[in-house]
Amino acid sequence: MNHEYPESWKNRSVSLGHDWLTGMRGGEKVLELLCEGFPDARIHTLVANPSAVSDTIRRHRIQPSWLNALPGVHKYYRFCLPLFPAALRTIPRPKGELLITTSHCAIKALRHGSSTRHLCYCFTPMRYAWTFHDEYLGQRSFKRAIARPVLSAMRKWDRRTAKRVDLFVAISHHVRRRIDIYYGRKAEVVYPPADTDFYTPSGTPREDFDLVVSALVPYKKVDLAVRAYTMARQSLKVVGVGTELRRLQSQAGPTVEFLGWQSDEAIRDLYRRCRQLIFPGEEDFGIVPVEAMACGTPVIAFDRGGVTETVVDRETGILFREQSEEALMGAARAGWSVPWDHDRIRRRADMFSIPQFIDGMNRCIEQVLASSPET
């Protein structure tokens, strides 16, 4: 990576915080840009597996909590949710003029000195405690009964510790509304970055298949697309791995192909060749639709969540209003007959580029440093 950062960042004394470092997903790609912009910053986290993250992140000094010493914790850390508050208390307080946390769970509760300003780039308020309960806990009554008091306590803790943040920055207006509802706090909005220099159109002829790129977990609703394309006997390629793979394979007919994990280069090639991207779930933002649009690919998506801020209905894709096989396939069929302006789709993606993200974050950094602490 070699991006341009504001000159003022070179003189900032900054610490970074991230929930956990166990892989390179969308949140880690945001952290990676901040690591590049603040090369001397220490990273505070609950659990760290340096071999699972990029060289850019790994080069920084990483300060994990005591949870990291538990045998095999990198495989089951999510089940340690009730221990997160205690673990955070043992992490040394970040030093410097600014703490930037990138959080969807607990790291925004990190304690810091009174002279340190805290900017939280919030992917969402704690997802496990506030939203998608059915998807995370399933329908088993005993599991939900055990989890209910734990999640109630975590919600109270999560709301209380939101006061440790001086400025929230949400990844979308969708998330900004959650921050207002759950924390009673206002937030700025800076959209996450897509690598629009890497994801580009190629002029490759489009082929007769649609595409899903997703983690194969329940809340992504990939099963909806699998059933719809199986029933319609239409070609669908699915990229991704996860706990739902076997169940999805059992539902799929011969026109649905599972490609497993694919490299960024292979995914870019699929974006360039497919007719359209299918995005059946509700996401806080949704980086995959932006990557696809950067390749000039139209997006067929459920009309809820962050995708409503990136996809322009009937211009860069089609939004369907009901999560049903009929609604999804109706939108997909409509998309096949649209004479899409692929250059226009690409221009829409440019609004969510890395330079746009850096500019937005710089504005928020200057704002929080010029303000008085929230607490």
C-alpha positions in Angstrom: 0.0 0.0 0.0 1.2 3.5 -0.7 -1.5 6.1 -0.1 -1.4 9.8 0.5 -2.1 10.9 4.1 -2.4 14.4 5.5 0.9 15.9 6.5 -0.6 16.6 10.0 -0.8 12.8 10.7 3.0 12.6 10.8 3.1 14.6 14.0 0.2 12.9 15.8 0.8 10.8 18.9 -1.8 8.1 18.2 -2.8 4.7 19.7 -5.1 2.3 17.9 -7.7 -0.2 19.3 -9.3 -3.1 17.5 -11.6 -5.8 18.9 -9.5 -8.7 17.9 -6.8 -9.6 15.3 -7.7 -13.0 14.0 -8.1 -12.5 10.2 -8.3 -10.0 7.4 -11.9 -9.0 6.9 -13.4 -5.6 6.2 -12.7 -4.2 9.6 -9.1 -5.2 9.5 -8.7 -3.5 6.1 -9.8 -0.3 7.7 -7.3 -0.8 10.5 -4.6 -1.5 8.0 -5.1 1.9 6.4 -4.9 3.5 9.9 -1.8 1.5 10.6 -0.2 2.8 7.4 -1.2 6.4 8.3 0.1 6.1 11.8 3.1 3.8 11.5 4.3 4.3 15.1 0.9 3.6 16.8 0.5 0.7 19.3 -2.5 -1.5 18.7 -4.6 -2.5 21.8 -6.8 -5.6 21.3 -8.5 -8.4 23.2 -7.0 -11.3 21.2 -4.2 -11.3 18.6 -3.0 -13.9 16.2 -0.3 -11.9 14.3 0.1 -14.7 11.7 -3.6 -14.1 10.6 -3.2 -10.4 9.7 -1.2 -8.4 7.1 2.4 -7.4 7.4 1.2 -3.7 7.7 -0.7 -4.6 10.9 1.9 -7.1 12.2 4.7 -4.5 12.0 3.0 -2.5 14.8 3.5 -3.3 18.5 0.4 -5.2 19.5 -0.9 -5.1 23.1 -3.4 -7.9 23.7 -5.4 -8.7 26.9 -4.8 -11.7 29.2 -7.4 -13.6 27.1 -4.7 -14.1 24.6 -2.8 -16.4 26.9 -5.7 -18.9 27.1 -4.9 -22.1 25.1 -6.5 -22.1 21.7 -8.4 -18.9 22.3 -8.2 -17.8 18.7 -10.7 -20.5 17.9 -13.3 -19.7 20.5 -12.8 -16.1 21.6 -16.3 -15.1 20.6 -17.6 -17.3 23.4 -15.6 -15.3 25.9 -18.0 -12.3 25.5 -18.9 -12.1 29.3 -15.1 -11.9 30.0 -14.5 -8.9 27.7 -15.1 -6.2 30.3 -12.7 -7.7 32.8 -10.1 -8.3 30.1 -10.3 -4.7 28.9 -9.5 -3.5 32.4 -6.1 -5.2 32.3 -4.9 -3.6 29.0 -2.5 -0.7 29.8 -4.2 2.6 29.1 -3.3 4.0 25.7 -1.0 7.1 25.7 -0.8 10.1 23.5 -3.2 12.8 22.2 -5.5 10.5 20.3 -7.0 7.0 20.6 -8.7 5.6 17.5 -10.7 2.4 18.0 -12.2 0.5 15.2 -15.0 -1.5 16.9 -18.1 -3.7 16.4 -17.9 -5.2 19.8 -16.1 -4.1 22.9 -12.8 -2.2 22.2 -14.6 1.1 22.3 -14.8 0.7 26.1 -11.0 0.8 26.4 -10.0 3.2 29.2 -7.6 6.0 28.5 -6.0 9.0 30.1 -7.9 12.2 30.7 -5.7 14.1 28.2 -6.3 11.6 25.4 -9.2 12.1 23.0 -11.0 9.0 21.8 -12.5 8.6 18.3 -14.4 5.4 17.8 -14.9 4.3 14.2 -18.0 2.2 14.8 -18.9 -0.6 12.5 -22.0 -1.1 14.6 -22.9 -1.1 18.3 -22.1 -4.5 19.8 -23.7 -6.8 17.3 -24.1 -9.8 19.5 -25.9 -7.9 22.2 -28.2 -5.6 20.2 -29.0 -7.1 16.8 -29.3 -10.4 14.9 -30.1 -12.4 18.0 -31.9 -15.2 16.1 -29.0 -15.5 13.7 -26.3 -15.7 16.4 -28.2 -17.8 19.0 -30.4 -19.9 16.8 -33.9 -21.0 17.9 -33.0 -23.4 20.7 -34.8 -22.2 23.7 -32.3 -23.4 26.3 -29.5 -21.6 24.5 -31.5 -18.4 24.3 -32.5 -18.7 28.0 -28.9 -18.9 29.1 -27.8 -16.1 26.9 -30.6 -13.7 27.8 -29.3 -12.4 31.2 -25.7 -12.3 29.8 -26.8 -10.2 26.8 -28.9 -7.9 29.0 -25.9 -7.2 31.2 -23.7 -6.6 28.2 -26.1 -4.1 26.7 -26.0 -2.1 29.9 -22.3 -2.2 30.0 -22.0 -1.3 26.3 -24.3 1.7 26.7 -22.5 2.9 29.9 -19.0 2.6 28.4 -20.0 4.5 25.3 -19.4 7.6 27.5 -15.7 6.9 27.1 -15.8 7.9 23.5 -15.4 11.6 22.6 -16.5 11.2 19.0 -18.3 8.4 17.3 -17.9 8.0 13.5 -20.3 5.6 11.9 -19.7 3.6 8.8 -23.2 4.5 7.4 -26.2 6.5 8.2 -27.9 3.1 9.0 -25.3 2.6 11.8 -25.5 6.3 12.9 -29.2 5.7 13.7 -28.3 2.7 15.8 -25.7 4.7 17.8 -28.3 7.3 18.5 -30.9 4.7 19.6 -28.6 2.4 21.7 -26.1 4.9 23.0 -28.0 8.2 22.9 -25.0 9.7 21.1 -24.7 11.6 17.8 -22.2 10.4 15.2 -20.4 11.6 12.1 -20.5 9.3 9.0 -17.4 8.2 7.0 -18.0 5.4 4.6 -15.5 2.5 4.7 -13.1 2.3 1.8 -13.2 0.1 -1.2 -10.0 -0.4 -3.1 -11.2 1.2 -6.4 -7.6 1.1 -7.7 -7.6 -2.7 -7.5 -11.3 -3.3 -8.4 -11.7 -1.9 -11.9 -13.6 -2.8 -15.1 -11.7 -4.8 -17.7 -13.9 -4.9 -20.8 -14.2 -8.7 -20.3 -17.4 -10.0 -21.9 -20.1 -10.8 -19.4 -21.1 -14.5 -18.9 -24.4 -16.1 -18.1 -24.0 -16.4 -14.3 -24.8 -14.3 -11.3 -22.5 -14.1 -8.3 -22.6 -14.2 -4.5 -19.5 -13.2 -2.5 -20.1 -13.7 1.2 -19.2 -15.4 4.5 -21.5 -18.4 4.7 -23.1 -17.6 8.0 -26.9 -17.4 8.8 -27.5 -13.6 8.9 -26.0 -13.2 5.3 -29.1 -15.0 3.9 -27.1 -16.8 1.2 -29.7 -19.6 1.5 -32.3 -17.3 0.0 -30.2 -16.9 -3.2 -29.4 -20.6 -3.3 -33.0 -21.6 -3.1 -34.1 -19.0 -5.6 -31.6 -19.9 -8.2 -32.2 -23.6 -7.6 -35.9 -23.2 -8.1 -35.4 -21.0 -11.2 -32.7 -23.3 -12.6 -30.5 -20.4 -13.2 -26.7 -20.2 -12.9 -25.2 -18.9 -9.6 -21.7 -19.0 -8.4 -21.1 -18.7 -4.6 -17.7 -17.6 -3.2 -17.1 -18.0 0.5 -16.7 -20.3 3.4 -18.4 -20.6 6.8 -20.6 -22.7 9.1 -23.5 -22.8 6.6 -21.6 -24.4 3.8 -23.0 -28.0 4.2 -26.5 -26.9 4.7 -26.4 -24.6 1.6 -24.9 -27.4 -0.5 -27.8 -29.7 0.6 -30.3 -27.1 -0.6 -28.6 -26.4 -3.9 -29.4 -27.8 -7.3 -27.0 -28.4 -10.2 -27.1 -24.7 -11.4 -25.5 -23.5 -8.1 -21.7 -23.8 -7.8 -19.8 -23.3 -4.6 -16.3 -22.0 -5.2 -15.1 -21.8 -1.6 -12.4 -19.4 -0.6 -11.0 -17.3 -3.5 -8.1 -14.8 -3.7 -8.8 -11.1 -4.3 -7.6 -11.5 -7.8 -10.0 -14.4 -8.5 -12.9 -12.5 -7.0 -12.1 -9.4 -9.1 -12.1 -11.7 -12.2 -15.6 -13.0 -11.2 -16.9 -9.5 -10.6 -15.8 -8.6 -14.1 -17.3 -11.6 -15.8 -20.7 -12.1 -13.9 -24.0 -10.6 -15.1 -24.7 -9.1 -11.7 -23.9 -9.5 -7.9 -26.6 -10.9 -5.7 -26.7 -9.4 -2.1 -29.6 -11.0 -0.2 -28.8 -10.0 3.4 -28.9 -6.8 5.6 -25.5 -5.3 6.2 -24.3 -2.4 8.3 -22.6 -1.1 5.1 -21.6 -3.9 2.7 -18.2 -3.5 1.0 -18.8 -6.3 -1.5 -21.5 -4.4 -3.5 -19.1 -1.4 -3.8 -16.2 -3.7 -5.0 -18.6 -5.2 -7.6 -19.7 -1.7 -8.7 -16.1 -0.6 -9.0 -15.8 -3.4 -11.6 -18.9 -2.0 -13.4 -21.1 -4.8 -12.1 -24.8 -4.1 -11.2 -26.0 -5.2 -7.8 -29.3 -7.0 -6.9 -29.8 -6.3 -3.2 -32.3 -6.4 -0.4 -33.6 -2.9 0.2 -32.4 -2.5 3.8 -29.2 -1.5 5.6 -26.1 0.2 4.3 -26.6 -1.0 0.7 -29.4 1.6 0.3 -26.7 4.2 0.7 -24.4 2.7 -2.0 -26.6 1.1 -4.7 -28.8 3.5 -6.7 -32.0 1.7 -7.6 -32.4 1.2 -11.3 -29.1 3.0 -12.0 -26.4 0.8 -10.4 -28.6 -2.1 -9.5 -32.0 -3.2 -8.3 -33.3 -3.2 -4.7 -36.0 -5.8 -3.8 -38.3 -5.1 -0.8 -39.0 -8.5 0.6 -36.6 -11.3 1.6 -38.3 -14.0 -0.4 -37.2 -16.3 -3.3 -39.9 -14.7 -5.6 -38.8 -11.1 -4.8 -35.1 -11.9 -5.3 -35.5 -13.7 -8.5 -37.9 -11.1 -9.8 -35.3 -8.4 -9.3 -32.6 -10.7 -10.8 -34.7 -11.3 -14.0 -35.4 -7.6 -14.3 -31.7 -6.9 -14.0 -30.9 -9.2 -16.9 -32.9 -7.1 -19.3 -31.5 -3.7 -18.2 -29.0 -2.1 -20.6 -26.6 -1.1 -17.7 -24.2 1.8 -18.1 -21.2 0.1 -16.6 -19.2 3.3 -16.6 -21.9 5.0 -14.6 -21.8 2.1 -12.1 -18.1 2.5 -11.8 -18.4 6.2 -11.1 -20.8 5.5 -8.2 -18.2 3.3 -6.6 -15.6 6.1 -6.8 -17.6 7.9 -4.0 -16.4 5.1 -1.6 -12.7 5.1 -2.5 -9.7 5.1 -0.1 -8.9 8.8 -0.6 -12.5 9.6 0.3 -12.1 7.6 3.5 -8.8 9.2 4.5 -10.2 12.7 3.9 -13.3 11.9 6.0 -11.3 10.5 8.8 -8.9 13.5 8.8 -11.9 15.8 9.1 -13.1 13.8 12.1 -9.7 13.7 13.7 -9.3 17.4 13.5 -12.8 17.8 15.0 -12.2 15.6 18.0 -8.9 17.1 18.8 -10.4 20.6 18.7 -13.1 19.6 21.1 -13.4 19.1 24.9 -13.6 15.5 26.2 -17.0 14.0 26.4 -16.4 12.8 29.9 
